[in-house]
Amino acid sequence: MSGTSERTQENMPLFLGNDLCAFQVDSSSTGGIAWWLGSDEEPLLIDCPDVTKKNIDILKKLARNSRPRILLTSREGHGRVAALQAALDWPVLLHEQEAYLLPALEKVETFSEELVTAAGVRLLWTPGPTPGSCVAHVHASWNVLFCGRLLSLVEVDRLAPLQTRKTFHWRRQRESLKKLRQWVPSNPLPSLALGSGSGGDDCMRLFEWDDWKEPFWGDEPMFN
């Protein structure tokens, strides 16, 4: 496991350092994990946490006087992002193929293949789990790959892609994983942060790159 963690109360975000913490998403039917990444240039909230007064207050405190951006890594991470934006007035960034799902949003930016944000965060379109799935690589300070729903925790310290009944296109997800391995800088390889999972603190941590194990690519469906 990479990093250290601290959480003092149940349902509070899990802090892995001064600038990184994870929120367990409980209200959405898909569950998942949202991440806060602090930065002097542009803090980033990756996917939508539960929109509660407690979480809003925490996010305002984390943001201080900065203007963060909300990055949505797939439609499974949208949650109640319109309500979150209404409360915080933060701009939203997502892949162009899923922007139509959120017509009520204001201050929206989209991208197609790749994008580098003002803070140097690199985004890559990785369709498969959903049409507009993407990952985010943060090299400065942390060197973490936020992989959205592209990978899941399948057993202790073992990450792999999962085909579920909500998977948009399994073959394209496999192709995205191959593309991702070529895209990520190899020296040093990043830690991995999941956007999937309902396993509590087991998923709300950073994993080593070597925890990513490729499955057997058979033709049989692998619904879970």
Secondary structure, DSSP 8 states (H G I E B T S, - for coil): -BS--B--STTS-EEEETTEEEEE--SSTT--EEEEE--SS--EEES-----HHHHHHHHHHHTTS--EEE--SGGG-TTHHHHHHHH---EEEEGGGGGG-TT--SEEEESSEEE-TT--EEEE--SSSTT-EEEEE-STT-EEE-TTSSEEEETTEEE----TT-S-HHHHHHHHHHHHHHS--TT--EEE-S---SGGGTSSBB-GGGB------SS----
